[in-house]
Amino acid sequence: MSYPSPDEASDASPDRPAWTRAQAAELRRTDETVSPVFYPPSERIDPDLHVWDSWLLRGRDGSIAEIDGWRVFFSLTAAAELLPGKRHDVATIRYFYSRDGRNWRTGGRVFEEANVFGSRHWAGSALYDEDGQVYVYYTAAGDAEEEHLTYDQRIAVGAGGQVETNAEELRLAGPWEHSVLLEPDGDLYETESQSRGPIYTFRDPWFFEDPASGETYLLFEGNTPTPEGSAACGGEAAQQEFNGSVGIARSPTGDPTDWELEPPLLDAVCVNQELERPHIVTHDGRYYLFVSSHTHTFAPGLTGFDGLYGFVADSLRGEYRPLNGTGLVVANPANAPFQAYSWLAFPHGEELLVSSFFNYYDYDRPSMDDVAFLPEAEQRRRFGGTLAPTLRLTIDGDRTRIKGKLAHGHLPVESEDLPALSAFDDRERTDAGSYGRYGTPEATDTREE
């Protein structure tokens, strides 16, 4: 196995792969990677809630769980009356359920008890195990007793939930047994006190069972310790502060609550600070590792996009190569650069489907920082706060291509037939003009499916 030199990439450990500066320096929007413009749906999944980072209830093999004809997704939520930028400070996990994967009903809060760990809960994943128990993995952020917001992060689980159904509804019921599963060790994964970067991360647990070995893992987002004055990034101090990684823990017993930290799966030292929502899809015997990231989390000297990035290897611990040469799989269009975020890929026959949430639309300023300068009514109006259209991707070795889209929040199981594709309208995928050129923000997208 060959690895990039420090001059080409980072000072990531020589015994694991890295996303290199040379690879990321070639990032460009292309016809294969630019998403169509998204338009607001006729109605949100729940008009009383902001809905953002979301994940499906899955079995050990990664397939979407269907329980008596119902499927379930989980999401970070907050009251819709809240300013969108404040939602992370009060995030609560709720669940939603549907028979057709299109029309979703709000099931309520997952954990009715007060936050056992942390002052709020951030993203994770959910396992419907073979014995019918539900495990909801989440990020416990802050301190349950804090008076002011803090950003300590640990990976936790609520275990022992049960799914109850009848002809009319689905209910997710406790009692839940909460436990902290993983905390940063300061050696493999940076602690908050070690962090010198713009954003600290130890979050986003994702359950994965390796089909080759049958062993179970948790992937998560972390940072690789990069001490000040190290040789990383050729000694460039500003670049050293950007030290994202895809972390991994293994269960020695297969118990969904028993985990041991292992060295990162992928390093992005000197490249990017946040490799969010890491997850793996296996396809044709290969391992496809996906992460979400922002334009503002790329290291100085690199230009990226709010988008989905991906890497492929021939085994779980193989040499991960960036998809499409640079890692870019889905980019928001230049005239709607923040229209979606928090992408999750899942298999559907020979395709991949990619869900995300509808973020800020009718907004083409170069930075999200400018949202705060908008009147409060405009901040609320321009935030989608619901699931985005689901994208359809072709996948062939180390190449992907966006081939179409489904409706907002359409999350089909693999056995569901998808509609025939029609060619993209030229207006749907363009780097020219402004969002308003293609319709007012109130217009609904009639070209879905």
N, C-alpha and C positions, 0 to 999 in steps of 0.2 A: 504494500500500500504506500502511495506517495502522498506527501503533504506539502502545502505551500511554505515557502520560506518566510521568516519574519518580515523581510523587505516587501514581499508580495502581499502579505496578509496581516498577521497579527502576531502576538506572542502567545497565542493559544497553545495549550500543551501539544507537543509533537505526537502524542499518542491518540489524538482524536481529530476529526475533520473540522474545518473552519470555513465560514463564508468570508471570502477574501476581499480586500479593498480593490484588487484588480478586477474581480468579477462584478462587484457593486458599482464600480466606476463606469461600467457599460450600460447601466440601467437607462432604458428608454421606453416610452409608450409605443406600442406597436399595434397593428390591426388584430393580432392574435390575443393581446392582453388587455386592451382597453374595454371596459364595460360599456354597455349602452347607457344612455341617460335614463335615470329612473324618475318617474312622475308619481305624485301622491296617489295612494289608493282612494277609492270612494269612501272607505271608512277604515279606521285603525282596528286592530284586534281588540283593544279595550280602550275606549276614549277617555277613561278615567285614569289611565296609567301611561307613564313613560315605560317603554319596553326596549331593552337594548341587548347586551351580550346574552346569547341564548344557546342552549344545547339540548339535544334529544336524549330521551331515555333509551339506552341501548343494552343489548345482551353482551355477554363476555366476548363473543366473536365480532363485536362491533356493529352488528345488524340492528336496525331500528326495532325496538320492542313493540309488538302488537299484543295487547291484552284484551281478550274478549272483543276484538275488533277496534279497540281504542289505541291511539298512539299519543305520546306525551312529550311536550317540550318544557324546559325550565328556562327562566330568564331573570336577569336583574331588572328590578322594577322600582318605580317611585311614583308618587302622586303627580298627575299631569299638570296640576296647578303650580308645581315647583319650577323654578327656572332650570332649564335643561342642564346648565353647567354645574348645578349644585347636586345633581342626582347621585353622583358617586358617594357623596357624604352620608347618604341615608339609604343606600341600596339594600333591598330586600329581595330574596329569591321567592318567586311565585311559580306555579305550574299551570299549564294550559293543556287541554286535551281535545281530541277530534277523532271522528271516524273516517273522514275523507282526506285529512291532511291539508285542508283548505280553510274550513270554517272552524275556528278555534273558540273554545269556551274557557273562561277564566276559572281555575279551580281554587285559587286562594293562595295564601302564604304556605310555603312548605313547612317551615318551623314556626309553630305558634308560640313556643316558649321564647323568652327573651334571649338575646344573643349570648350564648354561653362563652364563646371565645370571640373577641373583637367587638368593636362598636358597630360594625356593618359587615355584610357578606358580599364578596366579589365572586367572579366567575369560577366555574369548575366543570364537572361532568357528572353523569348519573349512570349507575349500573343497576340493571334488573337481573339479579343473579338467578341461577338455576333452581334455587329453593324458593323463589318468589320474593325474597327480601330485596329492598331497594337501598342502595347506598348513594347518598348525595355528597359528592366531594366539592369542597368550596374553599375559598380564600377567606380566612378570618383576618380582617384588617383593623388596625388600631387596638385599643384596649377597652374592654367592656365597661370599665369604670371611669374612663377618661372624661375630663371636663372640656378639653380642647382636642381637636382632631390630631391624631398621630398616625403614622404610616408604617408601623411595624406590620409585618405580614407573616403568616404561618399557614400551612396547609392542613385542613381539618376535614372531618367527615361526620355526617349524620347517618348512622347505620340502623337498620332494623325496621324501616318503613314498610308498609304493606299497601298494595293497590286493591281497592274495593270497587266493584263495578255492578251496574245493573243495566237495563235496557236504555235508560235515560241519561246516566251520568257515570263519571269516574271520580273516585275520591282517593287521595293519597293520605294515609293516616299513620300516626306514630303509635307508640312512643318511639322517639329517636334517642339513640345513644351517641352523644357527641364525644369526639376525642381529637386531639391534635396529633397528626400523623408525622409531619416533617417540619423542621425548622432549619435555617441555614447554619452551616457548621463553621463558617469563616475560612475554610480551607478549599473545599470544592466549590462552595457557593458563598458569595459575599453576604455579610450581615449588614444591617442598616448602618451601624456605627462605622463600618469600613467604607461605605459608599462615598464616592466623590462625584458621581455622575449626576445628571439633571433629574433623573427619576430612579427610584429604587424599586427592585422587583424581586419577589419570591412568591409566586402565585400561579393561578390557572391550572390546577391539577386535572389531568386527563387520563382516564383508565384505558389501558391497552393490553390485550392478550396477544402474544406473539404466536401466529399460527404455525411457525416452524418448530418452536420448542414447547409451546403450551405454557410458558412462563408468563407471569403477569407483571405489569409495570405501571407506574404513574409517570407521565411526562409533566413538566411544569416549566414556567418561565423563571429564569434566574439571572444572576450576574456573576461573572468569573472574577475573583479577586485579582486586581491589577495594582499593586502597591505603587505609590508615588515614587518616581525616580527609577522605575524598572525600565528594562530595555524594550518593552512592548511598544509597538507602533514606531519603531526607530527612535524612541525617546521623546516622541511628540506628546507633550503632557495633555494638550486639549483632546487629542484622539484617544488617549488612554482612558478618559472618563466614560467612553462609550464601550461597554464591555458586556453586552448581552450574551446569553447562552440559553440553550434548550437543556434543561435539567432532566434527570431521570432517576427513579428509585425502583428497586426490584422487591417483589414479595418473595422471601425465601420459602414460604409455606403455601402460597396461593391464597391465603386469607386476605380478603379485601381491606383489612384494617392493619396489616402487618407489613411495614415497608422499611427498606434500608437504602440510604443514599448511595448512588454510584456516580462516577465522573460524568460530566455533561456529554450529551449526544452530539452536540454541535456548538461551536464557539463563533461569536461574531465580534470578538475583541477588535477594536479599532474601526469597526464598521457600523454597528448599530447598538443602541442601548436597550431596546425593547423587542423581544421576539415573543409576541403575545399569543395566547391561546394555542400553544403547540399541540398538534395531533398528527396521527399517522393513519394513512389508508394503504392497504396492500392491494396490489393490482398486477396481474400477470407475473406473480412471484417477486415483485419488487416492493420496496418500502418507500412510500411517498410521505415526506415530512413537510407539514405546512405550518406557517406562522403568519400572524398579522402584524403589520408595523406601520408607523406614521412617517410622514415626510420630515417632521422635526426631530426624530430620534436617530437619524443618520449622523455619523461623525462628520466633523468639519472636512470639507473638501469633497464630500459625496452628496449627490442629489437623488433622493428617492421619492416615493409617493405613498400616500395612504393606500395600502393595497395588501393583497394576499401574496405571500412569497412561498416558494416550495423547493424541495431538494429530493433527490432520489438516490437510493442505495440498493445493493443486492441482498442485504441482510440488515437486521436491526442495528447492529454495531458496525455496519459497513462504511465505506467512504462515500459520504453524501456529496452529490454533484448538484449544482444549481440548475433547476429547470429552466429551459429556454436560454441557457447560457449565463443568465444574470441572477436567476431566482425569481423574477417577476412572473406571476401567474395571472393576477387580476389587478388592474389599476383603475381607480376612478378617472373619468374623463377630465381633461384640463379645464373645461368650462363648468364642471361640477366636482371639484377635487375632493370634497368631503361628503359626498352623497351617501356613502355606505361605509361600514366598518365592521370589524369582528367577524371575519369570514370563517366558516367551517365547511370542509369538504367531506362528502360521503359518497360511497359508490352507488351506481344505478346501472346494472348491466355493464356495458362497455364504456359508459360515460362516467363522469364525476358530476355531482350536483354540488353547488356551493351556496349556502345560505349566509345571510348577514343581516344587520339591522339598518333601517333607513335613518340616516344621520341628518346632516344639515344640507338642505337643498335650496335652490334659488340663492346660492351663495358661492361666489367664485373668487373671493379674496385669497391671497396667497397663504394666509395663516389663520388658524383657529383662534388666535389671540384676539382678533378683531371682532369676534362675536360679542365680546363683552361691551363693545362700544355701540351696539345696536340697542334701540329701545327694548324694554322688556317684552312688550307685545310682539315685536319682530323676532326676538330670540325664540319665543315659544312657537310662532308661526313657522319659522324656517327649520325647526327640528322635527324630523319625521316621527320618531318615537314609536316605531312599530317594525315588524319584519320587512325587509326589502324583498324585491323580486329574487327568486332563486335562479342562479345562473347554471347553464349547462356547458360542460367542458368535454372536449375530446382529449384523450391522453394516449400518447404513443411514445414509449420509452422515456426519454428526457425532454419531450416536447408536449406542450398543451396548447389548446386554442379554445377561446370562448365561441360557442356555436349557437347560442340562443338563450332564452330566459323563460321562466314560468312566472306565474302571478306572485304578487306579494304574499309571503308566508305560505307558499305551496311547498310542503315537505312530504314528498311521496315515498312510500316504501318501495323496495327494489322490484316487487312483483307488479307494480302499477304501470300500465302503459302510458307513455308520454305522448303528447300531441306531435304531429309532424311539424318539422321546422320550416319556416319561411325565411327568406334572406333578410338580413338587417336592413331597415330603412337607413339611407345615408345619414339622416338626421340623428339617428340613435347613437352613433359612435363617431364622434368628431372632436377635434381639438380646437375648433374655431368657434368664434361667436360667444354669446352669453347664454345662460340657462333660459332666459326669457325669450330668446329667439324661437324656442320650440314649444312655447305655450306658457300660460300663466301658472304660478305655483298651485293654484286651486284646480287646475285641469287634471283629470284622472288619466291614467295610462290605458288607452284602449287597444294598444298593440300587444299587450301581454298574451302569451301563449299563441 
